[in-house]
Amino acid sequence: MPYKNTKELPDNVRNVLPDHAQDIYKEAYNSAYEEYDTPEERRGDSSREETAHRVAWSAVKKAGYEKGDHKWHKSKD
């Protein structure tokens, strides 16, 4: 189900991503959730939610965030 705001994101997302990265995650998740609504549009047996979460994490990485010791941070590159 799409997220209305970042407070609705799962704990494992909210607890590790900075605010801006949470916004990116939410927007990417919601877009992918809408785009990959039918099984034919997804890879393998992935559910709509699994696909949307993968897309969202990819968007965070593409935006220049990387995983640190316990939390994600903006890459220095």
C-alpha positions in Angstrom: 0.0 0.0 0.0 1.4 3.5 -0.8 2.7 5.7 2.0 1.0 9.1 2.6 4.0 10.4 4.6 7.4 9.2 5.9 6.0 8.4 9.4 4.2 5.5 7.8 7.4 3.9 6.4 8.5 0.7 8.0 10.8 1.0 11.0 13.7 -0.6 9.2 13.5 2.3 6.7 12.8 5.2 9.1 15.5 4.1 11.6 18.3 4.0 9.1 17.7 6.7 6.5 18.1 10.4 6.9 15.0 12.5 6.3 15.7 13.4 2.7 16.5 9.8 1.8 13.1 8.8 3.5 11.4 11.2 1.1 13.2 9.7 -1.9 12.3 6.2 -0.6 8.6 7.1 -0.2 8.2 8.7 -3.6 10.0 5.8 -5.4 8.0 3.2 -3.5 4.7 4.9 -4.3 5.6 5.3 -8.0 6.8 1.6 -8.3 3.7 0.4 -6.4 1.5 2.0 -9.0 3.7 1.1 -12.0 4.1 -2.6 -11.2 0.5 -3.4 -10.3 0.2 -6.5 -12.4 2.3 -9.7 -12.0 3.3 -9.5 -15.7 5.2 -6.2 -15.0 7.3 -7.8 -12.2 10.2 -10.2 -12.3 9.7 -13.7 -11.1 7.3 -14.3 -8.3 7.9 -10.9 -6.5 4.9 -9.3 -5.0 3.9 -5.8 -5.7 5.2 -4.7 -2.3 8.6 -6.5 -2.7 9.1 -4.9 -6.1 8.2 -1.5 -4.8 10.7 -1.8 -1.9 13.5 -2.9 -4.2 12.9 0.0 -6.4 12.8 2.4 -3.4 16.1 1.1 -2.1 17.6 1.4 -5.5 16.4 5.0 -5.8 18.1 5.9 -2.4 21.4 4.4 -3.6 21.1 6.2 -7.0 20.6 9.5 -5.1 24.0 9.0 -3.6 23.3 7.5 -0.2 25.3 4.6 1.1 25.1 2.3 4.1 27.4 3.2 7.0 28.0 1.3 10.2 24.4 1.4 11.4 22.7 4.0 9.3 22.8 5.4 5.7 24.4 8.7 4.8 25.1 10.8 1.8 28.2 9.6 -0.1 31.1 12.1 -0.1 31.8 11.4 -3.8 
